């Protein structure tokens, strides 16, 4: 015969469901450099979780004739970063009358990331 044990009323913890539009779209970028060369490579798969959204998205972008930029993470942030960098490069060319060097572009990236990181969402790229 089973005995019924009465337990005090238990409350379940409240679970909040929030909409979060950002996802880590994954990806890999690798680079190797030497004294007189540099090689950069990436995958072309854009995914979310276990779903493959595209198999033809490059993660390396040509910024100048001598500069390539490799970015992975949330694809929307990658696009925003590259558009922001392109705008800064245009401003630089109008101000200085020449294309931005690789070193100047490298100094520009942390400035943009720091500015956006202070926003509520910030960039989610690597």
N, CA and C atoms as a LAMMPS dump frame, in Angstrom:
ITEM: TIMESTEP
0
ITEM: NUMBER OF ATOMS
378
ITEM: BOX BOUNDS ff ff ff
-5.0000000000000000e+02 5.0000000000000000e+02
-5.0000000000000000e+02 5.0000000000000000e+02
-5.0000000000000000e+02 5.0000000000000000e+02
ITEM: ATOMS id mol type element x y z
1 1 1 N 0.845 -1.166 0
2 1 2 C 0 0 0
3 1 3 C 0.895 1.235 0
4 2 1 N 0.634 2.185 -0.917
5 2 2 C 1.426 3.399 -1.041
6 2 3 C 0.944 4.437 -0.058
7 3 1 N 1.898 5.157 0.484
8 3 2 C 1.565 6.213 1.422
9 3 3 C 1.703 7.559 0.72
10 4 1 N 0.717 8.376 0.845
11 4 2 C 0.731 9.686 0.226
12 4 3 C 1.372 10.666 1.189
13 5 1 N 2.459 11.298 0.754
14 5 2 C 3.13 12.294 1.578
15 5 3 C 2.824 13.65 0.975
16 6 1 N 2.214 14.474 1.744
17 6 2 C 1.877 15.809 1.25
18 6 3 C 3.083 16.715 1.394
19 7 1 N 3.414 17.381 0.287
20 7 2 C 4.523 18.325 0.3
21 7 3 C 3.952 19.725 0.259
22 8 1 N 4.66 20.662 0.85
23 8 2 C 4.178 22.043 0.77
24 8 3 C 4.169 22.503 -0.685
25 9 1 N 3.352 23.483 -0.96
26 9 2 C 3.204 24.018 -2.312
27 9 3 C 4.558 24.513 -2.817
28 10 1 N 4.991 24.009 -3.977
29 10 2 C 6.276 24.407 -4.56
30 10 3 C 6.025 25.371 -5.706
31 11 1 N 6.843 26.389 -5.771
32 11 2 C 6.76 27.312 -6.903
33 11 3 C 7.909 27.016 -7.854
34 12 1 N 7.638 27.14 -9.108
35 12 2 C 8.666 26.921 -10.115
36 12 3 C 9.33 28.249 -10.446
37 13 1 N 10.627 28.228 -10.719
38 13 2 C 11.304 29.486 -11.049
39 13 3 C 10.744 30.076 -12.346
40 14 1 N 10.724 31.368 -12.388
41 14 2 C 10.245 32.068 -13.568
42 14 3 C 11.284 31.968 -14.667
43 15 1 N 10.85 31.636 -15.848
44 15 2 C 11.741 31.527 -16.994
45 15 3 C 11.395 32.652 -17.954
46 16 1 N 12.388 33.461 -18.262
47 16 2 C 12.183 34.555 -19.203
48 16 3 C 12.595 34.103 -20.593
49 17 1 N 11.794 34.453 -21.565
50 17 2 C 12.118 34.179 -22.954
51 17 3 C 12.334 35.509 -23.635
52 18 1 N 13.528 35.714 -24.123
53 18 2 C 13.857 36.976 -24.781
54 18 3 C 14.258 36.716 -26.223
55 19 1 N 13.958 37.682 -27.048
56 19 2 C 14.359 37.618 -28.44
57 19 3 C 15.781 38.135 -28.555
58 20 1 N 16.669 37.348 -29.118
59 20 2 C 18.063 37.745 -29.312
60 20 3 C 18.399 37.527 -30.774
61 21 1 N 18.47 38.611 -31.559
62 21 2 C 18.62 38.462 -33.008
63 21 3 C 20.016 38.074 -33.474
64 22 1 N 20.98 38.039 -32.578
65 22 2 C 22.354 37.754 -32.98
66 22 3 C 22.67 36.277 -32.806
67 23 1 N 23.433 35.758 -33.72
68 23 2 C 23.882 34.377 -33.6
69 23 3 C 25.324 34.299 -34.066
70 24 1 N 26.02 33.344 -33.55
71 24 2 C 27.403 33.127 -33.948
72 24 3 C 27.357 32.274 -35.206
73 25 1 N 27.61 32.906 -36.351
74 25 2 C 27.506 32.187 -37.614
75 25 3 C 28.722 31.336 -37.921
76 26 1 N 29.661 31.307 -37.009
77 26 2 C 30.802 30.417 -37.147
78 26 3 C 31.748 30.813 -38.26
79 27 1 N 32.676 29.949 -38.515
80 27 2 C 33.639 30.187 -39.575
81 27 3 C 35.056 30.109 -39.066
82 28 1 N 35.965 30.01 -40.019
83 28 2 C 37.379 29.916 -39.699
84 28 3 C 38.175 30.774 -40.664
85 29 1 N 39.078 31.555 -40.126
86 29 2 C 40.035 32.323 -40.924
87 29 3 C 41.414 32.036 -40.347
88 30 1 N 42.342 31.658 -41.205
89 30 2 C 43.724 31.419 -40.787
90 30 3 C 44.651 32.235 -41.668
91 31 1 N 45.74 32.682 -41.07
92 31 2 C 46.719 33.473 -41.82
93 31 3 C 48.118 33.105 -41.353
94 32 1 N 49.034 33.115 -42.307
95 32 2 C 50.45 32.856 -42.034
96 32 3 C 51.239 33.915 -42.774
97 33 1 N 52.228 34.487 -42.09
98 33 2 C 53.046 35.499 -42.76
99 33 3 C 54.52 35.221 -42.511
100 34 1 N 55.317 35.661 -43.452
101 34 2 C 56.768 35.564 -43.345
102 34 3 C 57.375 36.909 -43.673
103 35 1 N 58.659 36.938 -43.922
104 35 2 C 59.328 38.207 -44.216
105 35 3 C 58.837 38.838 -45.509
106 36 1 N 58.572 38.02 -46.509
107 36 2 C 58.194 38.579 -47.812
108 36 3 C 56.91 37.974 -48.373
109 37 1 N 56.056 37.411 -47.506
110 37 2 C 54.809 36.834 -47.997
111 37 3 C 53.765 36.805 -46.883
112 38 1 N 52.533 36.659 -47.289
113 38 2 C 51.416 36.436 -46.372
114 38 3 C 50.376 35.593 -47.095
115 39 1 N 49.8 34.638 -46.377
116 39 2 C 48.768 33.769 -46.929
117 39 3 C 47.588 33.8 -45.974
118 40 1 N 46.398 33.971 -46.518
119 40 2 C 45.193 33.968 -45.697
120 40 3 C 44.169 33.056 -46.351
121 41 1 N 43.483 32.282 -45.539
122 41 2 C 42.481 31.361 -46.06
123 41 3 C 41.281 31.306 -45.137
124 42 1 N 40.144 30.895 -45.698
125 42 2 C 38.923 30.822 -44.895
126 42 3 C 37.995 29.764 -45.463
127 43 1 N 37.009 29.403 -44.681
128 43 2 C 35.96 28.533 -45.198
129 43 3 C 34.885 29.422 -45.835
130 44 1 N 33.934 28.804 -46.507
131 44 2 C 32.887 29.579 -47.186
132 44 3 C 31.497 29.215 -46.675
133 45 1 N 31.44 28.542 -45.553
134 45 2 C 30.147 28.102 -45.022
135 45 3 C 29.605 29.11 -44.012
136 46 1 N 28.344 29.471 -44.175
137 46 2 C 27.639 30.336 -43.223
138 46 3 C 26.582 29.471 -42.56
139 47 1 N 26.693 29.305 -41.25
140 47 2 C 25.782 28.393 -40.563
141 47 3 C 25.213 29.05 -39.316
142 48 1 N 24.137 28.434 -38.838
143 48 2 C 23.524 28.84 -37.569
144 48 3 C 23.106 27.562 -36.869
145 49 1 N 23.795 27.257 -35.784
146 49 2 C 23.541 25.986 -35.115
147 49 3 C 23.942 24.832 -36.028
148 50 1 N 23.005 23.928 -36.267
149 50 2 C 23.268 22.799 -37.15
150 50 3 C 22.758 23.035 -38.573
151 51 1 N 22.256 24.227 -38.837
152 51 2 C 21.73 24.542 -40.169
153 51 3 C 22.779 25.268 -40.992
154 52 1 N 22.924 24.875 -42.234
155 52 2 C 23.838 25.557 -43.153
156 52 3 C 23.011 26.542 -43.971
157 53 1 N 23.292 27.83 -43.802
158 53 2 C 22.543 28.862 -44.509
159 53 3 C 23.075 29.066 -45.916
160 54 1 N 24.397 28.962 -46.088
161 54 2 C 25.008 29.122 -47.399
162 54 3 C 26.356 28.42 -47.408
163 55 1 N 26.758 27.986 -48.571
164 55 2 C 28.075 27.355 -48.726
165 55 3 C 29.006 28.226 -49.566
166 56 1 N 28.576 29.459 -49.825
167 56 2 C 29.339 30.323 -50.727
168 56 3 C 29.488 31.743 -50.172
169 57 1 N 29.851 31.875 -48.906
170 57 2 C 30.066 33.185 -48.288
171 57 3 C 31.517 33.269 -47.858
172 58 1 N 32.26 34.173 -48.463
173 58 2 C 33.668 34.309 -48.098
174 58 3 C 33.803 35.128 -46.822
175 59 1 N 34.819 34.838 -46.06
176 59 2 C 35.082 35.579 -44.827
177 59 3 C 36.313 36.463 -44.955
178 60 1 N 36.861 36.514 -46.169
179 60 2 C 38.01 37.37 -46.459
180 60 3 C 37.558 38.413 -47.467
181 61 1 N 37.838 39.683 -47.16
182 61 2 C 37.466 40.766 -48.056
183 61 3 C 38.701 41.569 -48.451
184 62 1 N 38.736 41.952 -49.709
185 62 2 C 39.844 42.767 -50.21
186 62 3 C 39.532 44.23 -49.895
187 63 1 N 40.356 44.835 -49.05
188 63 2 C 40.127 46.224 -48.654
189 63 3 C 40.9 47.179 -49.56
190 64 1 N 42.168 46.873 -49.823
191 64 2 C 42.985 47.647 -50.755
192 64 3 C 43.747 46.651 -51.627
193 65 1 N 44.585 47.169 -52.505
194 65 2 C 45.358 46.265 -53.365
195 65 3 C 46.362 45.437 -52.565
196 66 1 N 46.707 45.883 -51.359
197 66 2 C 47.687 45.169 -50.535
198 66 3 C 47.137 44.703 -49.191
199 67 1 N 45.829 44.885 -48.957
200 67 2 C 45.265 44.572 -47.649
201 67 3 C 44.031 43.696 -47.775
202 68 1 N 44.032 42.598 -47.018
203 68 2 C 42.872 41.714 -46.92
204 68 3 C 42.399 41.706 -45.475
205 69 1 N 41.095 41.556 -45.288
206 69 2 C 40.51 41.523 -43.949
207 69 3 C 39.735 40.224 -43.804
208 70 1 N 40.038 39.46 -42.764
209 70 2 C 39.319 38.219 -42.484
210 70 3 C 38.507 38.373 -41.212
211 71 1 N 37.2 38.117 -41.288
212 71 2 C 36.31 38.262 -40.133
213 71 3 C 35.358 37.079 -40.039
214 72 1 N 35.131 36.608 -38.822
215 72 2 C 34.12 35.587 -38.559
216 72 3 C 33.257 36.06 -37.403
217 73 1 N 32.13 35.426 -37.216
218 73 2 C 31.21 35.794 -36.148
219 73 3 C 29.832 36.053 -36.716
220 74 1 N 29.077 36.957 -36.108
221 74 2 C 27.749 37.293 -36.601
222 74 3 C 27.89 37.996 -37.945
223 75 1 N 27.292 37.427 -38.976
224 75 2 C 27.501 37.909 -40.345
225 75 3 C 27.03 39.358 -40.527
226 76 1 N 25.966 39.748 -39.859
227 76 2 C 25.493 41.134 -39.953
228 76 3 C 26.523 42.116 -39.422
229 77 1 N 27.196 41.769 -38.333
230 77 2 C 28.24 42.635 -37.781
231 77 3 C 29.461 42.683 -38.687
232 78 1 N 29.771 41.564 -39.328
233 78 2 C 30.895 41.541 -40.269
234 78 3 C 30.617 42.505 -41.422
235 79 1 N 29.401 42.466 -41.964
236 79 2 C 29.039 43.369 -43.052
237 79 3 C 29.079 44.828 -42.605
238 80 1 N 28.589 45.096 -41.392
239 80 2 C 28.609 46.458 -40.867
240 80 3 C 30.034 46.952 -40.677
241 81 1 N 30.9 46.104 -40.128
242 81 2 C 32.301 46.486 -39.932
243 81 3 C 32.974 46.793 -41.261
244 82 1 N 32.78 45.95 -42.258
245 82 2 C 33.446 46.19 -43.539
246 82 3 C 32.913 47.46 -44.209
247 83 1 N 31.62 47.72 -44.103
248 83 2 C 31.07 48.961 -44.675
249 83 3 C 31.605 50.187 -43.939
250 84 1 N 31.733 50.083 -42.62
251 84 2 C 32.281 51.197 -41.834
252 84 3 C 33.738 51.438 -42.205
253 85 1 N 34.505 50.366 -42.352
254 85 2 C 35.906 50.508 -42.751
255 85 3 C 36.024 51.112 -44.152
256 86 1 N 35.161 50.702 -45.069
257 86 2 C 35.187 51.273 -46.416
258 86 3 C 34.88 52.768 -46.382
259 87 1 N 33.947 53.181 -45.529
260 87 2 C 33.634 54.611 -45.393
261 87 3 C 34.829 55.376 -44.825
262 88 1 N 35.487 54.791 -43.81
263 88 2 C 36.684 55.436 -43.237
264 88 3 C 37.801 55.53 -44.265
265 89 1 N 37.92 54.501 -45.109
266 89 2 C 38.958 54.527 -46.14
267 89 3 C 38.689 55.629 -47.164
268 90 1 N 37.416 55.838 -47.49
269 90 2 C 37.064 56.925 -48.415
270 90 3 C 37.37 58.287 -47.791
271 91 1 N 37.02 58.447 -46.512
272 91 2 C 37.336 59.703 -45.815
273 91 3 C 38.84 59.94 -45.797
274 92 1 N 39.6 58.892 -45.518
275 92 2 C 41.057 58.995 -45.474
276 92 3 C 41.598 59.422 -46.833
277 93 1 N 41.068 58.822 -47.911
278 93 2 C 41.548 59.15 -49.25
279 93 3 C 41.224 60.602 -49.599
280 94 1 N 40.05 61.097 -49.223
281 94 2 C 39.691 62.492 -49.494
282 94 3 C 40.534 63.462 -48.661
283 95 1 N 40.831 63.077 -47.428
284 95 2 C 41.611 63.955 -46.544
285 95 3 C 43.086 63.989 -46.917
286 96 1 N 43.677 62.809 -47.168
287 96 2 C 45.119 62.707 -47.376
288 96 3 C 45.529 62.585 -48.843
289 97 1 N 44.575 62.362 -49.721
290 97 2 C 44.89 62.27 -51.138
291 97 3 C 45.588 60.986 -51.551
292 98 1 N 45.533 59.957 -50.719
293 98 2 C 46.142 58.662 -51.052
294 98 3 C 45.364 57.557 -50.357
295 99 1 N 45.6 56.329 -50.811
296 99 2 C 44.919 55.19 -50.199
297 99 3 C 45.462 54.93 -48.8
298 100 1 N 44.623 54.356 -47.967
299 100 2 C 45.008 54.023 -46.602
300 100 3 C 45.99 52.852 -46.621
301 101 1 N 47.042 52.966 -45.842
302 101 2 C 48.025 51.882 -45.757
303 101 3 C 47.479 50.746 -44.896
304 102 1 N 48.134 49.621 -44.971
305 102 2 C 47.736 48.469 -44.174
306 102 3 C 47.845 48.782 -42.676
307 103 1 N 48.894 49.509 -42.291
308 103 2 C 49.097 49.868 -40.887
309 103 3 C 47.994 50.808 -40.401
310 104 1 N 47.614 51.778 -41.23
311 104 2 C 46.553 52.715 -40.847
312 104 3 C 45.219 51.991 -40.711
313 105 1 N 44.962 51.05 -41.595
314 105 2 C 43.729 50.271 -41.524
315 105 3 C 43.722 49.4 -40.273
316 106 1 N 44.876 48.84 -39.931
317 106 2 C 44.981 48.023 -38.717
318 106 3 C 44.731 48.861 -37.466
319 107 1 N 45.17 50.113 -37.465
320 107 2 C 44.919 50.999 -36.326
321 107 3 C 43.457 51.426 -36.266
322 108 1 N 42.79 51.446 -37.39
323 108 2 C 41.398 51.872 -37.461
324 108 3 C 40.445 50.817 -36.886
325 109 1 N 40.769 49.538 -37.055
326 109 2 C 39.874 48.461 -36.601
327 109 3 C 39.584 48.497 -35.099
328 110 1 N 40.583 48.603 -34.222
329 110 2 C 40.269 48.655 -32.79
330 110 3 C 39.459 49.894 -32.405
331 111 1 N 39.682 51.008 -33.094
332 111 2 C 38.91 52.219 -32.796
333 111 3 C 37.434 51.989 -33.085
334 112 1 N 37.133 51.358 -34.203
335 112 2 C 35.74 51.083 -34.556
336 112 3 C 35.147 50.066 -33.599
337 113 1 N 35.892 49.008 -33.29
338 113 2 C 35.4 47.982 -32.374
339 113 3 C 35.132 48.55 -30.993
340 114 1 N 35.999 49.434 -30.5
341 114 2 C 35.806 50.045 -29.195
342 114 3 C 34.579 50.936 -29.198
343 115 1 N 34.372 51.683 -30.26
344 115 2 C 33.206 52.559 -30.352
345 115 3 C 31.921 51.748 -30.337
346 116 1 N 31.882 50.68 -31.076
347 116 2 C 30.668 49.873 -31.17
348 116 3 C 30.494 48.998 -29.938
349 117 1 N 31.576 48.593 -29.31
350 117 2 C 31.483 47.744 -28.115
351 117 3 C 30.782 48.473 -26.974
352 118 1 N 30.796 49.789 -26.976
353 118 2 C 30.128 50.533 -25.92
354 118 3 C 28.629 50.624 -26.155
355 119 1 N 28.155 50.196 -27.34
356 119 2 C 26.72 50.192 -27.592
357 119 3 C 26.098 48.991 -26.886
358 120 1 N 24.768 48.956 -26.754
359 120 2 C 24.13 47.846 -26.017
360 120 3 C 24.43 46.47 -26.59
361 121 1 N 24.564 46.366 -27.908
362 121 2 C 24.806 45.053 -28.499
363 121 3 C 26.279 44.806 -28.759
364 122 1 N 26.998 45.781 -29.274
365 122 2 C 28.403 45.61 -29.588
366 122 3 C 28.585 44.66 -30.748
367 123 1 N 29.797 44.616 -31.278
368 123 2 C 30.093 43.683 -32.369
369 123 3 C 30.3 42.292 -31.815
370 124 1 N 29.87 41.305 -32.553
371 124 2 C 30.14 39.915 -32.184
372 124 3 C 30.921 39.277 -33.32
373 125 1 N 32.162 39.769 -33.505
374 125 2 C 33.036 39.234 -34.535
375 125 3 C 34.398 38.969 -33.93
376 126 1 N 35.17 38.175 -34.629
377 126 2 C 36.541 37.887 -34.205
378 126 3 C 37.495 38.288 -35.303
